[in-house]
């Protein structure tokens, strides 16, 4: 059970950095709600590092701090951070695996540009460790809190990869390091992250065409993963639908990106806030994915 002070900090971190996970946590059954809020807050803290720390080395220092926090949790020590201490209680209760937390922290080194992706298997591993592990932790916490069997691993993996690919496409215009996650055969990594490396107008145009083609490829892959998840969605418990709930926005996001393009900035967002809330509500409460 969260203290009032912890609840304020946890909700703030979740709303600021992982709003969709936060909304899904609110839609979960009461017995699992606090656990999902804490996990959303942890996800929010990691995303906040990526989005606000521009220097990769400084971001790595922040990520290392969280690695040290997880090590403290395993040893039964306090972290000195409200979200960290709330998360530690889930680790102690065996609702969450410390190894899973470490995987997600390590995966964020890709987001900072510190560890570029160079192959398709690397990309799959990144998606599984970042978005997939976040969903797996949430599903495990729900199962522990409500005494439910775990959902099939393949469903969680499909949801995580679908969400992860869509997230990369949404973030691409704002965060150049994420261009490293778009695998372009024959195009050097430095050219992907440094447009100035392209010397001629023709080179720049060709580079942009390759990025556009790769965006379409990953949008199609995200849609395929979503399609594999749909038939089983109604068989999941409400708690597990809340754990995997952010996948409900993949379809609307992909349709919006198809209309707006994934290379142009979209500061106002790609779907209306009220539509986002409604989609999550229908997906979690009424199994309408």
PEZIUR-V689144 format. One record per backbone hydrogen bond with DSSP energy under -1.0 kcal/mol. NH is the residue of the N-H (numbers start at 0). CO is the residue of the C=O. Records with the same first field share a line. If there is no record, write none. Layout:
# PEZIUR-V689144
NH->CO + CO
This chain:
# PEZIUR-V689144
6->2
7->3
8->4
9->5
10->6
11->7
12->8
13->9
14->10
15->11
16->12
17->13
21->17
22->18
23->19
24->20
25->21
26->22
27->24
31->28
35->31
36->32
37->33
38->34
39->35
40->36
41->37
42->38
43->39
44->40
45->41
46->42
47->43
48->44
49->45
50->46
51->47
52->48
58->54
59->55
60->56
61->57
62->58
63->59
64->60
65->61
66->62
67->63
68->64
69->65
70->66
71->67
72->68
73->69
74->70
75->72
76->71
84->80
85->81
86->82
87->83
88->84
90->86
91->87
92->88
93->90
94->89
95->89
100->96
101->97
102->98
103->99
104->100
105->101
106->102
107->103
108->105
109->106
111->107
112->109
113->108
114->108
122->118
123->119
124->120
125->121
126->122
127->123
128->124
129->125
131->126
132->127
133->129
134->130
135->131
136->132
137->133
138->134
139->135
140->136
141->137
142->138
143->139
144->140
145->141
147->142
155->151
156->152
157->153
158->154
159->155
160->156
161->157
162->158
163->159
164->160
165->161
166->162
167->163
168->164
169->165
170->166
171->167
174->170
177->174
178->175
179->176
180->177
181->178
186->183
191->187
192->188
193->189
196->193
197->194
203->199
204->200
205->201
206->202
207->203
208->204
209->205
210->206
211->207
212->208
213->209
214->210
215->211
216->212
217->213
218->214
219->215
220->216
221->217
222->218
223->219
224->220
225->221
226->222
227->223
229->225
231->228
232->229
234->231
235->232
240->236
241->237
242->238
243->239
246->243
247->244
248->245
249->246
252->248
253->249
254->250
255->251
256->252
257->253
258->254
259->255
260->256
268->265
275->271
276->272
277->273
278->274
279->275
280->276
281->277
282->278
283->279
284->280
285->281
287->281
